[in-house]
């Protein structure tokens, strides 16, 4: 079994894995921006561009990865612009030398402009169409967004890492636990559906024909607002306008429960805390110190104390509302 940090994944293994599917690689491997998995662009002898993703070992089970693929393929069957894995000989998930991997068509585009109201309305329609299909059934193997996995387990990971400097550990864990307690009180998500799960600008590409999504690697069950709140930015007035724009497009295709607006800051807190834990978990991967040199420093953890204090204050504010 390959080790957790990809140290045994060599270019030869990647090339041999691709060519085991009958493709002939006629270029080098161009590494794309991905920390969790290893993702490369290449073209074959017919100059057709592809992307291959080698999944991080021990993160998702084969059944969970296959469920991601099936979800993407289901959405493309409904003519939604999702970059889904290629199906070769009836399969989309392959294995080579102990590594799970997939092939995708290469699809580029411009970065989604989060402050562009026209694009936001388009994205609202897009996500609404996705959720209208996603709500028809549930994931069997993929987990749900929960306080346990995103807060309790994340805090345990941070504690066990011993990366928080001892001179600020008390201050850090005190405010961390305060945020965790408020999230536990506020995060009541009974109305959950299948989600993209990581719907931020980096996973949305824009072309003259509109947006398309890449990377369903974090898809899971959760409240619909999870696929909307990360597209909001700026002060409260700006976010309210953006939210109104998003939902005006969204509700053309799928009904939105306004009670979920109260979950935004809980979900943001989960993301903040889970991100810290993710860096702690991955720090032994040689790629991470190179990509995140600011992590595991005194200044980083001091900044996290300030960030958590801001989040604690945000959790105590009234949620966004579309009612004046």
N, C-alpha and C positions, 0 to 999 in steps of 0.2 A: 504493500500500500504506500503510495507516495506520501511524503511528509507534508505537514500542514502548510508550509511556507513556500512551496513550489521549487525548492532547491534542486529537485531532480528533473524538473521540466526543462529540457534542452531544446534548442531550435530543431535538432534532428528528430526528436520525438514528435514535435508539433508537425513538421513537414511529413514525416512518415504517417502520422495519424490522418492528416488530410488526404494523402495519396492512397491510403488504404480504402478510401471511399470511391476511388476511380478518377479523381481529379489529378491533373498534372500542374504543379505549381511552377509558374514561369517568371516569378519575381521573388524578391526577398520578402521577409515578414516585417511589416510596418506596425510597431506597437502602438495601440490606441490607448486613450486615457481611461484606464480602469485599474482600480486598486484591489477590489475584492476578487476578481477573476483575472485571467490573462486573455487579452483580446488583441487580435492581429488582423490587419488587412493584407490581402494579396490578390494577384490576378493569375488566371490560368493561361494555357497556351492559346486560347481564343481571345485573350485580353479581357475576359469577363472578371469584374472585381467581386470579391467575396470578403466576408469577415468571419473569422472563427473565434469561438469563445471556449476556452478551457476552464472548466469550473473548479473553484477552490475545493480541494478534497475536504471531506468531513464537515462541510457546511450544510448542504442540503442532501437529502436522500435521493436515490434515483427516482422514486415515486414522486417526490416533491418537484424535482426538475422537470419530469415528464408532465406534471400537472401545469407547470408554467408554460411549457410548449403547447399543450393542448388548448390552454386559454388563449394564447396568441393566435393559434390557427383557427380557433372558433371565431375570434373577432375578425380575422381576415375573410372568413367565409361570409361574413355579413358586410363585406366591402368597407371595413374600417381600416384606415392607413396605419396599421401596426406592422413593424418589421418583424415578421415571424420566422422561425427557423425553417430551413429547407428540409423537405422530406425526400429521402433517398431510399429506394427499395422499401417503402412503407415505414421508415424510421426517421425520427428527428434527433434522437439522442444516441450518441455513439461512445464507445470506450476504446482506448488504446493505451497500453502499458499502465493500466490502472487509473488513467485519467478519463473523466467524462468530458465530452466536448460536443459542440454543435457547429453547424455552418449557417450563415445568414447571407442574403443578398446585401451588397454594399449600398447603402442609401445615405446620402448626405443632405445638407441644407444649411440654412442660416439659423442663428440662435434666436429662439423665441424672445420677443421683446415684452417683458412683464409689465411695462408701463404703457403699452400700446392697447388702447381700449378696443379697437377693432379686432386685434388678435385675441384679446381676452374673451370677447364674445364668441369668436370662432372656437376657442378652446372650450368654452362652456358647452357649446353644442356638441363638440367632439367627445368630451367626457360624459355628457348626458347620454349620448348614443352608446358609449362603452358600458355605462352603468345599466342602461335599459336591458342589455344582453347579459351583463354580469349578474344581475339580480335574479335571473331565471333559475339558477341552481347554485350550490355551494361548493367550495373546495372540500375535498375529502382528506387530502394529505397536508396541504399548506396550513400553517397556524394562523391564528387571529392576532390582531394588535391587542395587547393586554398589559395591564399594570405589572403583572408578574414578569413577563419577558422583557419589557422595555424599561422598567424601573427597578423592581426587586432584584432580578438577576443581574441587571447592569450595575447596580450599586455593589453587589457582591463581587463582581469582576473587578471593579475599581479598587475596592478594599484589598482584595487578594493580590493585586498587582504590585502593591507597595510603591507605586510611582508618585503618590501625593507626598510632597515634602513634609517631614514630621513637624516643622515649625508652624505650618498653616493647616495641618490635617484636621484639627478640632474645628476651626472656622469653616473649612470646606465641607466636612461631613455634617456639621450642624445645619447649614443652609440647604445642603443636598437633601437631608431627611425632611426638612420643613417643606420643601418643594414636593417631595415624594408623598407626603401626607396629604397635601392639598389635591394633588392629582388623584390619589386614591378616593378622596371624597367626591371629586367632580367628574371623573371619567366613568360615566354610566352609558355604555354604548350597546343597546339591545338590538337596534335596527342596523344589522351589518350585512354587507354584500362582498362579492369578490372585487378586489381593487388592483389598480396598477401598483399602488403602495409607495412609490417614490417619484411622485409627479412634480419634479422641479424642472427649471428651464434647461438644465443640462441634458435631460432625457427627451427633449422636444426639439425637433428640427423643423424648420419652416422652408417651404418652397413656394413657387408661384401658384401651386395648386392647393396650398394650405399646409397644415401641420401633419407630422407623423411622429409616432412614439417609437422609441427604442428602449430596450432593457426592461423586461418584466421580471428581473431577477428577484425583486423584493415584493412581488405580488403576494397578497394574503387577504384574509377576511378582515373587514373593519368598517367603520362608518364612512358614508359617502364623502363627507367633508374632508377626509384625509387626502383625497385626490384633487382638492380645490384650494386648501388654505396655503399651500406652498407657492401659489401663484400670486399671493397678495404681498404688497410691499408698501413702505412709506408710513406716514402717520395714520392716525385713526380715520380721519376724513378721507384720505386717499384710499385706504383699504376698504372703507365702506362703499365708495364709488366703484372700486374694482370688483368687489363682491357682488354688487347689484348687477354689474355688467356680465360677470360670469354666469350668474344664476338666470339672467334673462335668456341666455342661450341654452343653458343646461335644461331648464324646465320646458323647453320645446320638445324634449325627448324623454325626460324622466322627472318624476316628482321629487322635490327636495324637502326634507323634513327640517324646518327652521330651528327646531330644538337642538340640532347638531351644531349650531353656531357656538353654543356654550362649550363645545369640546375643543375648540381651536387651540386655546392656550395649554390645555392638558396634552394635546398631541404635540405641540411645539416643545413642551417640557420633556416629553418622552424622547423626542428626536435629539434634543440637546444632551440629555443624560446618556442615551444609547450611543451617541457619537463618541463621547468620552470613553465609554466602555469598549467600543469597537477599536479605537486606537490602542487602548491597553492590551486588548487581545491580540492585535496584529503587530505589535511593536517588534516582536522577534523576527518577523518577516523582513529580510534585508531591504526590500523595496520601501518600507515605511520610513525608516530614519532618513532616507534620501529624499522622500517626497514630503515629509512632515518634520523638518528639522527643528521647528519651534515646539514640538510636543516634548513632554517629559522635562520641561524646564520650570524653574521657580516662577517665572513670569507667566507661563501658560496657565498654571494652576491658580495663580492670583487672579488672572483674567476670568477664569471659570467661576470663582467666587462672586465676582461682580456680575457675571452673566446670570448666575443662579439667583442672585438677589433681585435683579431686574425681572427675571421670570416669576419669582415669588410675588412681586408686586403686580405683575400682569395677571396672575391667576386670581388676584383679589379685585380686579376691575370688572365692571359689567361687560358681558360679551358683546361682540359686534351685533348690531341689529339693523335691519333694513327699514324699521319703522321709525320715522322722525321723532 
